[in-house]
Amino acid sequence: MKFDIITIFPKIFDSYFNESILGRAQKKNLIEIKIHNLRDYATDKHQTVDDTPYGGGAGMVLKIEPIWRCVQFLKSQISNLKFQTNIKSQIPNLKNTRIILFSAKGKKFTQADAQRLSKYENLIMICGRYEGVDERVADNIIDEEFSIGEYVLTGGEIPAMIVVDSVSRLLPEVLGNKESLAEESYSIGSEFMVDSSQTKEEGNSSQFIVHGSQMDENENNSKTNDANKLTNYKLQANKEYPHYTKPEEFNGWKVPEVLLSGNHKAIEKWRRDNSK
């Protein structure tokens, strides 16, 4: 299986991926991890990959153009996997490629997602940074959008490491002992897995059938609510609205006109109405 990670900080992964189980899996050609510097796909002399958001606001937004170029290049290279014959015969129903974006408004990544993604040959992962990623990436380039929890991180690099780790250990021979997978926390049998045809438009992929001996969702929610009543504070989460930056149009994909209008009241309403 091959993991392609798109980032503006390529060296951030060096230590983690070269040690322990993931390091050994790469040496055995069980997995391949490639890090791609997004700046290599910028066309200007300054290798610009971000710009200010349309409609105003703080921070910078990653541009769609270099992301699109990088993804197109990676998709063209997929057929050249040197290890494909090693692992393909060991996993039935192997699919081809899944493109993932990490962002605060994505659905929460779970073990069910890890099991589903382990059936693909290639995962292309886009690490968000700064204020976010141009929304046209989510609308037109990726297959699904993930968050790893209800908190804010500096970027998508840590989520990418989590996905690589959790998916890799499900692959044949990576752990070495099959019983380790069967007995560990959050293990679910194949009959309980979410349909892998699920896309980013569909519901939360963490929903799956559980054994009768497990606590049902209502009971779990009830205990959570009781615990919340004991606290004197409540975390107020700001919803994330879509971000756009230059250019105004790319591949026929346009920035919403309201963000170009200069009407701050209309822009604020649009952002409120489109927050997730």
N, C-alpha and C positions, 0 to 999 in steps of 0.2 A: 504494500500500500504506500502511496506517496502523499505527503503533506506539503503543500506549497503555501508559504506564509508571506503576505505582502505587508510591509512595514516601512516606516521611515527611520527606524532604529534597529538595523539588522544585527548588530553585535549583542543586543540585549539577551539573545537566546543561547549564546555559546555555552555557558557553563551547564545549564540544566539539561540540554539535549545531548551533551557529550558524556554524561555520567550515568551510572547505574543501569537500570533495565532498558531505557531508551538508547543509551550508548551501545549496549551489547546488541540490541535488536538491529541497529543500523549496520554494525559490523557484520552481522549474519545476513544482511540484505533482506530482512523481514519487513523493514519499513525504510522509507527514504524521506528525509526532511530537508527541504530546500527553502532558504530564506531569500526573499527578493526585495531589494531596496527600491521603494517606489520612486525615488528621485531619478533612478536610471531611465524612467519612462517619461520624464518631463522633457520638453523640447527646447526650452529657453536656456540661455547660458548660465542662469542662476539655479537651474534645476528646481523651479518653483512647483510645489505640489499643493499649495493652499492659497486662500484669498479671503477677503472680508465677506461676511454674509449679506445677501440681498435682504433689504428690509431693515437693515441696521442691527445693532446688538454687539455684545462683547465677543471676543475670541475670533479665531480663524476657522475656516471650513475646508476640509480636504476636497480638492477638485475632482471632477469626474474623468477628465481626459487621461491623466496618467494611470488611473485605476483601470479604465477601459482598455488602454493599450497593454498594460501588464496582463490582465486577464485573458485578452485575445492571444497574446504570445503563449501563455501557459497552456491554454486549450489546444493550441497548435502543436505543442510538444508532448502531449499526453501519450500518444501512441508509441513513444520511444522509451518507455520505462524498462530499464535493464533487468529489473527483478520480477517483472510481471509474470513470467512463466513459473517462478518459484512458488508463488503464493496463490495464484488464481485457481489451481486445481484443488486447493484445500478448502476453499470457501464457496459453497453453492450459491447460485443466483447473484454473482458479483455484478454490481452496476458500474456505471462509469464515473461521472464526476458530480460533485456537489460543491456549490460556491456559497460561502458563509461570510456574513458581515457581523462584526461584534459592535454592539452599541447599547446605550442605556435603555433604549425602548424596545429591545429585542425580547423574545420569549425566553423564559428561564431555562438554561441548559440542565438536563437531568441524565441519569443513568440510562433511561429509555432512549434518549437521543444518542448517547454514546453507542448503544447496541445497534441502533438503526444505522448510524453513520459508518459503523465497522463493516457494513456490507458493500461499501463503495470502493472503487479502485483508487480514486483521487479525491482529496479534499483541498479546495483552494480557499484560504482564509484571509480576509481583509481586516487589518487592525485599524480601527478608528483612532483618531487623535484630536487634540484641541477641542473645539466646540462641537465637532461631529464631522459627518461625511455628507457630501451633496446627496440629497434625497433621491436623485435620479439613479444613483447606484443601487439603492434598495428597490426602486421601482422597476429597473430594467436589466440589471446585471446579475444580481444574486438569486439564490434559491431560498435562503432563509436567513433570519436575523436573530442572533443570540445575545442574551445578557447572562452573566453568571450569578447575579444576585441583586438585591435592592440596596445598592450602594454605588458610589461613584469611584471609578479608577482613572488613572492618568491616561490610559490608552488600552487598546485591545490586545496587547502582547501577552499579558498574564492569562486572559481568557483563551488565547490561542494555545498556550502551553498546557492549560487544563484539558482542552479538547484533544490535543495530541496524546497526552498521557492516558486519559480515560479510554480513548478509542484503541490505542496501540495495545494495551494490556488485554484486550478482548480478542486479538488476532492469534491464530495458531502459532504455537512455539515461542511466543514473546515472553510469557511468564514461565513456561517450562512445565508447570504442574497444572493440569486442567482442573483439579479439585479446588485449587485456590479460588477460581472464578465462581464455582458453584456454591461455595460456602460463605462468600464475603458479603458485606453489607450492600443493600440495594440491588442484589442480584435478582434478575427476573428471567424466567424461562421464555423461550422463543414464542410460546403460545400467547404470552401477554404483551408482546411487543407492539408498538404502534405501527400502522401500515406505513411502509417506507415511501409510498407515493405521496405522502403528505407534503404540502408546500407551505411557503411562508404566509399565504393567505388564509390557511386553515387554522384551527384552534391550537391551543397549547399542547405540544407533543408530549408533555409529561403525563398526560392522562392515559392510564391503562388499567386493565382489570387486575384486582389483587385477590389473594387467597382469602377465604372466609375468616381465617384466624387472625388476619391483620386488622388493625383499627380502620374503620371506614372514615370517609372524609368528613362527614358531619360531626362525628365524635371528636375527631382531631381538631376541627375548627372550633368546636365548643370549648375544648381545653385551652386553645389559644386565646379565645375571647376572655375566658375567666382570668387567665394570666395577665392580659392587658388591663383588666379592671384594677389590678393591684398596683399599677404604676400611676404616677402623677403627671405623666407627660405622654405625648403622642408624637411620633415622627411624622412630619408633614412632607410628603414627597412631591416635588415639583414635576409635573408631567413634561415630557420632551416633545417639542414641536419640530417639524421637518426643517432642515437647513438647506439653503441653496447658495451657491457662489458662481462666479464667472466660469464659463461663458453663459450668456442668456439662452443660447440654444446649442445643443450638441446631438448629432445623429437624429435630428428631428425632435429631440426631447427638450421641452421648453421650461423655463422658470415660470411659475404662476404669475400672471400679470399683476396681481395685487401687490406683490413684493417689489415691483418696479414702479409702482404708482407714486410713491412718496407720501401717500396718505397713511399717516401713522396710526390713526384710529382704525382704519380698515385692516391694516397689517396686524395690529394687536388682536382684533377680532378673528382674523383668519388663523393666526397662530393658536389662539384659544380653542377654536373649533376643530383644529387638526392635531391637537396634542394627544399623545398616547401615554 
